[in-house]
Amino acid sequence: MLQLEKNIKKAFKKSITLGLSLVALGMVQVAFAQQYPDKPIRLIVAFPPGGPVDITARILSTQLGDILKQSVIVENKAGAGGNIGAQYVANAAPDGYTFLVTSAAFAVNPSLYGLAAGYSPEKNFIPVVVATTQANVISVNEKVAAKSIAELKELVFKENLSYSSPGTGTTPHLTCENLFRAIWKANVTHIPYKGAGPASLAVVGGEVPIGCTAVAGIYQFSKQGKVRILGVSSEKRLVSLPDVPTLAEQGYPQIKDYTWSAVFAPAKTPSAIVQKINQAINQVLTNPEMKEKFDQTGLLIVGGSPKQTSEYISEELKRWAQIVKETGAKVE
């Protein structure tokens, strides 16, 4: 009985010590968050300038600096379908001064590249917020004789055609792999580029006849008549492209893909910092002036809490792993 009492007292002391430690840790994090930030914050964009991820980061940065009262710098670290930027941030100090801004390729690459991706979404990162999303689009150069997805299908079986994408493993790449190879059983050559900007310019310049990108990269060129958008992968037609039918309308209801742009922090970044950045970004997203800027590029605002973001990213990891498996997509 005496030994039992000693064990209970010992366990009680340990629980008190642990509780005090957690309280102290919480106080340190709150104090850190109150002082934060005291130097410039870097948003590492995993793709080149001109694409939806870069556009999202640059629109966010214009107001984040004012909200946080500190400089917010956008840096592009492109390569390997977004893996280079992700690896860089995964190895950055978890002090709240380096964040990753990337696309849905972040959720695709661990399945597509395996260990070669160089990071684990669950182990190396904390989801902060999904800022924007948009549909993928299939476009053709103005000289290509196809004005619908049905006409494009006829064309790919008559000629040796190729298509551009923002890179292997990006959602536009998988959208077109699903349509061209898995559904049509057609041999359309994939030409991966280093981002949506270069992939869009390749279609405009006639380097490739077909483009598979998110809408933001190609939108301005479609308005100029340099490319023709044949279909969008959203559930409904886009307000910005009311005359372009969805792929579902054109006979492919199974294709409902989106390219999102999200912000991630390195693992072990203090939760108070993650929360502060999340709130600041949501403040930008709800600003009417900023909303108009996003609307002009075809980007749809998302936002939400870190918890909601974590749940969404978890589902995306599962969904894209299944799509990679079904399409048989390979690293090129």
C-alpha positions in Angstrom: 0.0 0.0 0.0 2.8 2.4 0.9 4.6 1.6 -2.4 1.3 2.3 -4.3 1.0 5.7 -2.6 4.6 6.5 -3.6 4.0 5.6 -7.2 0.8 7.8 -7.3 2.7 10.7 -5.8 5.5 10.2 -8.3 3.1 10.1 -11.3 1.3 13.2 -10.0 4.5 15.1 -9.8 5.4 14.1 -13.3 2.1 15.2 -14.7 2.4 18.6 -12.9 5.9 19.0 -14.3 4.7 18.1 -17.8 1.7 20.5 -17.5 3.9 23.4 -16.4 6.3 22.6 -19.3 3.5 22.8 -21.8 2.2 26.0 -20.3 5.7 27.5 -20.5 6.2 26.4 -24.1 2.8 28.0 -25.0 3.9 31.2 -23.3 7.2 31.2 -25.2 5.3 30.6 -28.5 2.9 33.5 -27.8 5.7 35.8 -26.9 7.6 34.8 -30.0 4.5 35.4 -32.1 4.0 38.9 -30.6 7.5 39.9 -31.6 7.3 38.2 -35.0 8.2 39.2 -37.6 11.3 41.3 -37.0 13.0 40.7 -40.4 11.9 40.0 -44.0 9.8 37.0 -44.8 10.5 34.9 -47.9 7.8 33.2 -50.0 9.6 30.5 -52.0 7.7 29.9 -55.2 8.4 26.4 -56.6 7.7 27.4 -60.2 8.9 30.1 -62.6 7.3 33.6 -63.0 4.1 33.9 -65.0 2.1 30.9 -63.7 -0.7 30.7 -61.2 1.5 29.9 -58.2 3.8 32.9 -58.9 0.8 35.2 -59.6 -0.8 34.1 -56.3 2.4 34.7 -54.3 3.0 38.2 -55.8 -0.6 39.3 -55.2 -0.4 38.1 -51.6 2.9 39.8 -51.0 1.6 43.3 -52.0 -0.5 43.5 -48.9 1.1 41.0 -46.5 4.0 43.4 -46.0 1.6 46.1 -44.8 -0.3 43.7 -42.5 2.8 42.2 -40.9 4.7 45.5 -41.0 7.7 43.7 -42.6 9.0 43.1 -46.1 7.7 40.0 -47.8 9.9 38.9 -50.6 8.9 36.4 -53.4 11.7 34.2 -54.7 11.3 31.6 -57.5 13.1 28.3 -57.0 11.8 26.2 -59.9 12.7 22.8 -61.2 11.8 19.1 -61.1 8.1 19.8 -61.2 8.1 21.9 -58.0 10.5 19.5 -56.1 13.4 21.9 -55.9 11.4 24.6 -54.1 9.8 22.1 -51.8 13.2 20.5 -50.9 14.6 24.0 -50.2 11.9 24.9 -47.7 11.8 21.5 -46.1 15.4 22.1 -45.1 14.9 25.7 -44.1 14.9 26.9 -40.4 11.4 26.5 -38.9 11.4 30.1 -37.6 8.6 31.6 -39.6 10.7 33.5 -42.2 10.6 31.0 -45.0 7.4 29.6 -46.6 6.7 27.5 -49.6 4.1 28.6 -52.2 3.4 25.7 -54.5 0.7 24.0 -56.5 -1.1 20.6 -56.4 2.1 19.1 -57.8 3.1 19.1 -54.1 0.5 16.4 -53.5 1.2 14.6 -56.7 5.0 14.3 -56.7 5.5 11.9 -53.7 3.4 9.3 -55.6 5.0 10.2 -59.0 8.6 10.5 -58.0 8.7 8.3 -54.9 11.7 9.0 -52.7 13.3 11.1 -55.5 10.7 13.8 -54.7 13.1 14.6 -51.8 10.4 15.5 -49.3 7.4 14.2 -47.4 4.3 16.4 -47.3 3.3 15.0 -43.9 6.7 14.9 -42.2 8.4 18.0 -43.6 5.6 20.6 -43.8 2.8 22.2 -41.9 -0.1 23.4 -44.2 -0.9 27.1 -43.7 -3.6 27.9 -46.2 -4.8 27.1 -49.7 -4.9 30.6 -51.2 -6.4 30.1 -54.6 -7.6 27.4 -57.0 -8.5 27.2 -60.7 -9.5 24.8 -63.4 -7.1 23.3 -65.8 -7.6 24.0 -69.5 -6.8 22.4 -72.8 -5.8 25.0 -75.4 -4.5 24.9 -79.0 -2.4 27.3 -81.0 -4.6 29.6 -83.2 -3.4 27.8 -86.4 -4.6 24.3 -85.2 -7.7 23.2 -86.9 -9.7 22.1 -83.9 -12.5 24.1 -82.3 -13.7 21.5 -79.8 -12.4 18.6 -77.8 -14.2 16.2 -80.3 -12.3 17.8 -83.2 -9.0 17.6 -81.3 -9.6 13.9 -80.7 -10.0 13.4 -84.5 -6.8 15.3 -85.1 -4.6 13.5 -82.6 -5.3 10.2 -84.5 -4.4 11.7 -87.8 -1.2 13.6 -86.9 1.8 13.2 -84.6 1.0 15.9 -82.0 2.5 17.1 -78.8 1.4 19.1 -75.8 3.0 21.3 -73.2 2.5 21.3 -69.5 4.0 23.2 -66.5 6.0 20.0 -65.7 5.8 16.3 -65.1 3.4 15.6 -62.2 1.6 18.9 -62.3 -2.2 18.6 -62.4 -2.5 19.9 -66.0 -0.1 17.2 -67.1 -2.2 14.5 -65.4 -5.5 16.0 -66.7 -4.2 15.5 -70.2 -2.6 12.2 -69.6 -5.9 11.0 -68.3 -7.8 12.3 -71.4 -5.2 11.5 -74.1 -3.7 8.2 -72.9 -6.1 6.6 -70.4 -9.4 7.5 -72.1 -8.6 8.1 -75.8 -5.6 5.6 -75.9 -3.9 8.2 -78.1 -0.1 8.7 -78.4 0.3 12.5 -77.8 3.8 13.4 -76.8 4.2 15.2 -73.5 6.7 18.1 -73.5 7.2 19.3 -69.9 8.2 22.9 -69.3 9.4 24.6 -66.2 6.2 26.2 -65.2 2.9 27.4 -66.6 4.4 30.6 -68.0 6.8 28.8 -70.3 4.3 26.1 -71.1 1.7 28.7 -72.2 4.3 30.7 -74.3 5.2 27.4 -76.1 1.6 27.1 -77.4 1.4 30.8 -78.3 4.7 30.6 -80.2 3.8 27.3 -82.0 6.5 25.2 -80.4 3.7 22.8 -79.5 0.2 22.7 -81.0 -1.6 21.8 -77.7 -1.3 23.2 -74.2 -2.3 21.8 -70.9 -2.1 24.4 -68.2 -4.1 26.0 -65.5 -6.3 28.9 -66.7 -4.2 31.8 -65.3 -1.2 31.1 -67.5 -3.0 31.1 -70.8 -6.0 33.3 -70.1 -4.5 36.6 -71.4 -3.4 34.9 -74.7 -6.9 33.5 -75.3 -8.3 37.0 -74.9 -5.8 38.2 -77.5 -6.8 35.4 -79.9 -3.4 33.7 -79.9 -4.7 30.5 -78.5 -8.1 28.8 -78.4 -9.2 27.2 -75.2 -11.2 24.0 -76.0 -12.3 22.8 -72.6 -12.0 23.4 -68.8 -11.7 20.7 -66.1 -14.0 22.4 -63.6 -17.5 21.2 -62.6 -19.1 24.3 -64.1 -18.2 26.8 -66.8 -15.9 29.6 -65.6 -17.2 33.1 -65.2 -14.1 34.4 -67.0 -14.6 31.9 -69.9 -18.4 31.6 -70.3 -18.2 30.3 -73.9 -15.8 27.5 -73.1 -17.6 24.2 -72.2 -16.4 21.9 -69.5 -14.8 18.6 -70.3 -17.8 17.0 -68.5 -20.2 18.8 -71.0 -18.1 17.3 -73.8 -18.5 13.8 -72.7 -15.9 13.4 -69.9 -17.7 13.7 -66.5 -14.9 11.9 -64.7 -12.4 14.7 -65.3 -12.9 17.4 -62.6 -9.5 18.6 -61.8 -8.2 21.8 -60.2 -4.8 23.4 -59.7 -4.5 25.0 -56.3 -1.8 27.3 -54.9 -1.1 26.8 -51.2 1.3 28.0 -48.6 3.3 25.6 -46.4 5.7 26.2 -43.4 8.6 23.9 -42.6 7.8 21.3 -40.0 8.3 22.4 -36.3 7.4 26.0 -37.2 5.6 27.3 -34.0 1.9 27.0 -34.2 1.4 30.6 -33.1 3.4 31.7 -36.2 1.5 29.5 -38.5 -1.8 30.9 -37.1 -0.5 34.5 -37.5 0.5 34.0 -41.2 -2.8 32.2 -41.9 -4.8 35.1 -40.5 -2.7 37.6 -42.5 -3.2 35.7 -45.7 -7.0 35.4 -45.1 -7.1 39.1 -44.5 -5.6 39.7 -47.9 -8.0 37.2 -49.6 -11.0 38.9 -48.2 -9.9 42.4 -49.3 -12.2 43.5 -52.2 -9.3 45.2 -54.0 -7.2 42.0 -53.9 -10.2 39.9 -54.9 -10.5 41.9 -58.0 -6.9 41.2 -58.9 -7.4 37.5 -58.5 -10.6 37.6 -60.6 -8.7 39.3 -63.4 -6.4 36.3 -63.7 -9.0 33.6 -63.4 -8.0 32.6 -59.9 -10.7 31.6 -57.4 -10.1 32.5 -53.7 -10.2 29.7 -51.1 -8.8 30.6 -47.7 -9.6 28.8 -44.4 -8.0 27.7 -41.2 -4.8 25.6 -40.8 -7.0 22.7 -39.7 -9.2 22.9 -42.8 -6.1 23.2 -44.9 -4.5 20.1 -43.4 -7.7 18.1 -43.9 -7.9 19.2 -47.6 -4.2 18.5 -48.3 -4.6 15.0 -46.8 -7.5 14.2 -49.1 -5.6 15.6 -52.1 -2.6 13.3 -51.4 -4.9 10.3 -51.5 -6.8 11.5 -54.6 -3.8 12.3 -56.7 -2.0 9.1 -55.7 -5.0 7.2 -57.2 -4.9 9.3 -60.4 -1.1 8.7 -60.8 -1.8 4.9 -60.4 -4.7 4.9 -62.9 -3.0 7.0 -65.6 0.3 5.2 -65.2 2.1 8.6 -65.3 5.9 8.4 -65.3 8.7 10.9 -64.7 10.1 11.9 -68.0 
